[in-house]
Amino acid sequence: MSVIRISRPRRGWSLSPATVLPGGLLVRLFRLHFNYTVLVDDRPVGQIGDGEVKVFKVDPGQHRLRIRFVLLRRSKEIRMLLEHDEEREFICGTSGLGWPTLREASPEGGR
C-alpha cells in the first residue's frame, strides 16, 4: 500500500477579498470553518477540517487528487505516480477568494 497524507493548517485572520465581502466577514466573525471533501480518482474518500491531518491508503499506481468545497468549488487536480510503500504529503487551504487550494509539501518538511 501507498499513503497520501493531507494536512490543513489552521490559519489566523487575514485580510483578503473573501474576508471583506459580507459573506466572508460573517464566516470569520462566527468562526465557521467548513470541511473539504478529499477526492482520489474522482471518488470521495473522506473529509478534512481546519487544523487536521488525514492519511489515506491507496494502491500503488497512477492517481488523481483534489479537494472540493460544496459541489462546485474544486482545487486544481494533482496527478501522481505512487510506488509500493511510497508516502506523499500535501497541504490544503483556501485562496484569497475562497477557492480550495492543494499543493505538495516541500521535501525539507517546510510548509
C-alpha positions, 0 to 999 in steps of 0.5 A: 500500500501507498499513503497520501497524507493531507494536512490543513493548517489552521490559519489566523485572520487575514485580510483578503477579498473573501474576508471583506465581502459580507459573506466572508466577514460573517464566516470569520466573525462566527468562526465557521470553518467548513470541511473539504471533501478529499477526492482520489480518482474522482471518488470521495474518500473522506473529509478534512477540517481546519487544523487536521491531518488525514492519511489515506491508503491507496494502491500503488499506481497512477492517481488523481487528487483534489479537494472540493468545497460544496459541489462546485468549488474544486482545487486544481487536480494533482496527478501522481505516480505512487510506488509500493510503500511510497508516502506523499504529503500535501497541504490544503487551504483556501485562496484569497477568494475562497477557492480550495487550494492543494499543493505538495509539501516541500521535501525539507518538511517546510510548509 
